[in-house]
Each structure stands twice: as C-alpha cells, then as structure tokens.
Amino acid sequence: MTLAALAIVARPEGLTFKVRAQPGAARERIVGLHGDALKVAVTAAPEKGKANDRVRAVLAAALRIAPRDVVLLSGATARDKRFLVRGLSAAVLRSRLVEAIPDAPG
C-alpha cells in the first residue's frame, strides 16, 4: 500500500479525493488506504452528521488547514465519501498525509 494509490483529482476549486469513514472507532486518526480511498477513523456515531463533522476535523488537522477548507461533496449518509480540500497542491497533500499516517511508505 502506498499513498500513490490515493485518487486525487485537481479541480479549479481545489483537490478532491475519496474517503472511507469508520465511525465509532476507539480513537480518531487517518488509518491508511482502503482501495483508492483514504480511511479515516472517528469516535463519533454516524448520526445527524456527527461522524462527517469529525472526519472533516481529522482531515483538517492532519493537513494543517482550516476546517472551512475541507468540504464534504458527496456521501453524507454513506461510509464512502468525497471531500474537497482547498489551498493545497497535490504534492503537499500527499506529504502531509504521509506525516499523519503511521508507517506510511509514501
């Protein structure tokens, strides 16, 4: 598994990528990859958008950007989601994810 498998799409407004949410986890973290999606574990339950809010916060913290620059585009009620990140290049996004994921090979 490498982060090269993460499908990052450049759009005029920013970068999009898939996220596989794992709600109800013991701790919050970016786990690694799930296929071509980033797997994010959060402690919140998948009810009333709580898990989505936490996924957004975990991504923002790992990428060192403001939560307002992480936008849920699709998958609000599903485990498989698509997020938009503003203000980063693809290289910086991958670099910060490598730092956030334990034992990520890059």
SERO-4910 file (N, C-alpha, C, O; in steps of 0.05 Angstrom, whole numbers):
BEGIN
 pado doro    nc1    nc2    nc3   cac1   cac2   cac3    cc1    cc2    cc3    oc1    oc2    oc3
  Met    A     17    -24      0      0      0      0     18     25      0     36     28     16
  Thr    A     12     42    -19     26     68    -19      5     90    -23    -17     85    -33
  Leu    A     12    114    -15     -7    136    -19     -9    143    -49    -27    159    -56
  Ala    A      8    132    -65      5    137    -94    -21    126   -104    -31    135   -125
  Ala    A    -33    107    -90    -59     96    -99    -82    114    -92   -104    110   -103
  Leu    A    -78    134    -76   -100    153    -69   -107    169    -93    -90    183   -105
  Ala    A   -132    167   -102   -141    181   -126   -147    210   -119   -168    217   -109
  Ile    A   -128    227   -126   -132    256   -122   -138    269   -149   -124    265   -169
  Val    A   -160    284   -150   -168    297   -174   -166    328   -170   -178    339   -152
  Ala    A   -152    341   -188   -149    370   -187   -173    383   -201   -180    375   -223
  Arg    A   -186    401   -187   -208    417   -198   -202    446   -194   -184    453   -178
  Pro    A   -216    464   -208   -210    492   -205   -212    502   -176   -197    520   -168
  Glu    A   -230    491   -160   -234    500   -133   -217    485   -112   -216    493    -89
  Gly    A   -202    465   -121   -185    450   -102   -180    422   -111   -184    415   -134
  Leu    A   -173    405    -92   -168    377    -97   -190    360    -85   -199    365    -62
  Thr    A   -198    339    -99   -218    321    -88   -206    293    -85   -188    285   -100
  Phe    A   -216    278    -66   -208    251    -62   -229    236    -46   -246    248    -33
  Lys    A   -228    210    -48   -247    193    -34   -238    187     -5   -214    186      1
  Val    A   -258    185     12   -253    178     40   -272    155     48   -296    156     41
  Arg    A   -261    135     61   -277    114     73   -278    119    103   -257    118    116
  Ala    A   -302    126    113   -305    133    141   -308    107    158   -321     88    150
  Gln    A   -297    108    182   -300     87    201   -310     99    227   -295    105    245
  Pro    A   -337    103    229   -348    115    253   -348     96    277   -346     72    273
  Gly    A   -349    107    301   -350     90    325   -323     77    332   -323     57    346
  Ala    A   -302     88    322   -275     76    328   -266     83    356   -278    101    369
  Ala    A   -246     70    365   -235     75    392   -221    101    394   -221    114    414
  Arg    A   -208    109    371   -194    135    371   -195    146    343   -200    132    323
  Glu    A   -190    172    341   -192    186    316   -165    188    303   -145    196    315
  Arg    A   -164    180    277   -138    180    262   -143    174    233   -164    163    225
  Ile    A   -123    180    218   -123    170    190   -109    143    190    -86    141    198
  Val    A   -123    123    182   -114     95    185    -95     88    162    -74     75    166
  Gly    A   -101     97    138    -86     89    114   -104     90     90   -122    107     88
  Leu    A   -100     71     72   -117     69     48   -137     46     50   -131     26     62
  His    A   -159     50     37   -179     29     32   -185     30      2   -201     46     -7
  Gly    A   -170     13    -13   -172     15    -42   -158     41    -51   -135     46    -45
  Asp    A   -174     58    -65   -162     84    -74   -173    107    -57   -172    130    -65
  Ala    A   -184    100    -33   -195    120    -15   -179    121     11   -166    102     19
  Leu    A   -179    144     23   -166    148     49   -185    138     71   -208    147     72
  Lys    A   -175    121     88   -192    111    110   -188    128    135   -165    131    144
  Val    A   -210    139    146   -209    157    169   -227    146    191   -251    142    187
  Ala    A   -215    140    214   -230    130    237   -237    154    255   -221    171    261
  Val    A   -262    154    264   -272    174    282   -288    161    304   -300    140    301
  Thr    A   -289    174    328   -303    163    350   -333    168    349   -349    154    362
  Ala    A   -341    188    334   -370    196    333   -387    175    320   -377    160    302
  Ala    A   -411    173    328   -431    155    316   -440    167    289   -441    192    286
  Pro    A   -449    150    271   -458    160    245   -488    170    247   -505    158    234
  Glu    A   -492    190    262   -519    201    265   -519    231    264   -502    244    277
  Lys    A   -538    243    250   -541    272    248   -516    287    240   -511    309    249
  Gly    A   -499    274    223   -476    288    213   -452    289    232   -432    301    225
  Lys    A   -455    277    255   -433    279    275   -407    266    264   -385    278    268
  Ala    A   -409    243    252   -385    229    242   -373    245    219   -348    248    217
  Asn    A   -389    257    202   -379    273    180   -364    297    190   -342    304    180
  Asp    A   -374    310    211   -361    333    223   -334    325    234   -314    340    231
  Arg    A   -332    302    246   -307    293    258   -287    285    236   -263    290    238
  Val    A   -296    272    215   -279    265    192   -267    291    181   -243    292    176
  Arg    A   -283    310    177   -274    337    167   -253    348    186   -232    359    177
  Ala    A   -258    347    212   -239    358    231   -212    342    231   -191    354    233
  Val    A   -214    316    229   -189    300    229   -173    306    204   -149    309    205
  Leu    A   -187    308    181   -173    315    156   -160    343    158   -136    347    151
  Ala    A   -175    362    169   -164    390    171   -139    390    189   -119    403    183
  Ala    A   -140    376    211   -118    375    230    -93    362    217    -71    372    219
  Ala    A    -98    340    204    -76    325    191    -63    341    169    -39    340    165
  Leu    A    -79    356    154    -70    372    131    -60    399    139    -49    414    123
  Arg    A    -65    406    165    -57    432    176    -70    455    160    -57    475    153
  Ile    A    -96    453    156   -112    474    143   -137    478    160   -143    462    177
  Ala    A   -150    500    155   -175    507    169   -197    487    161   -199    480    138
  Pro    A   -214    480    180   -237    462    174   -254    473    151   -266    458    137
  Arg    A   -256    500    149   -272    511    127   -261    504     99   -275    507     79
  Asp    A   -236    496     98   -223    489     73   -226    459     66   -214    450     47
  Val    A   -241    445     82   -247    416     77   -277    414     74   -292    420     93
  Val    A   -286    406     51   -315    407     44   -324    379     36   -311    366     19
  Leu    A   -345    369     48   -357    344     41   -373    348     15   -393    364     15
  Leu    A   -366    335     -6   -380    338    -32   -402    317    -36   -424    324    -46
  Ser    A   -397    293    -27   -417    272    -30   -413    250     -9   -392    247      2
  Gly    A   -435    235     -5   -433    212     14   -441    219     42   -431    206     61
  Ala    A   -457    239     46   -464    248     73   -476    226     90   -472    226    114
  Thr    A   -490    207     78   -502    185     94   -489    158     88   -500    137     96
  Ala    A   -467    158     75   -453    133     68   -425    133     80   -415    153     89
  Arg    A   -414    109     81   -386    107     91   -366    117     70   -345    128     77
  Asp    A   -373    114     45   -356    124     23   -364    152     16   -386    158      9
  Lys    A   -344    170     18   -349    199     15   -329    211     -4   -309    198    -11
  Arg    A   -335    235    -13   -316    250    -30   -313    277    -17   -332    291    -12
  Phe    A   -288    285    -12   -282    311      0   -266    329    -19   -252    319    -36
  Leu    A   -270    355    -16   -255    375    -30   -237    389    -10   -246    396     12
  Val    A   -211    393    -17   -193    407      0   -183    431    -16   -174    429    -39
  Arg    A   -185    455     -3   -176    479    -16   -149    488     -5   -143    485     19
  Gly    A   -133    500    -22   -108    513    -13    -83    497    -12    -63    506     -2
  Leu    A    -84    472    -22    -60    455    -22    -55    444    -50    -73    440    -66
  Ser    A    -30    439    -56    -23    425    -81    -25    395    -75    -26    387    -52
  Ala    A    -26    379    -96    -27    350    -92     -2    340    -78     -4    322    -61
  Ala    A     21    351    -84     46    343    -71     45    349    -41     54    332    -25
  Val    A     36    372    -34     34    379     -5     14    362      9     18    353     31
  Leu    A     -9    357     -4    -30    340      7    -18    312     13    -21    302     36
  Arg    A     -5    300     -6      7    273     -2     28    274     20     29    256     37
  Ser    A     45    295     20     66    297     40     55    299     69     65    285     87
  Arg    A     34    315     72     22    317     99      8    292    107      7    285    131
  Leu    A     -4    278     88    -17    252     95      4    231    103     -1    216    122
  Val    A     27    231     90     48    212     97     57    218    126     61    199    141
  Glu    A     58    243    133     66    250    161     44    241    181     51    234    203
  Ala    A     19    241    172     -3    235    190     -9    205    194    -21    197    213
  Ile    A      0    189    174     -6    161    175     18    146    186     41    148    175
  Pro    A     14    131    207     37    115    218     46     94    198     29     80    186
  Asp    A     72     93    194     84     73    176     75     75    147     76     55    132
  Ala    A     67     99    138     60    103    110     85    103     93    104    118     99
  Pro    A     86     86     72    110     85     56    113    108     36    134    111     24
  Gly    A     92    125     34     94    147     15     81    141    -10     80    157    -28
***
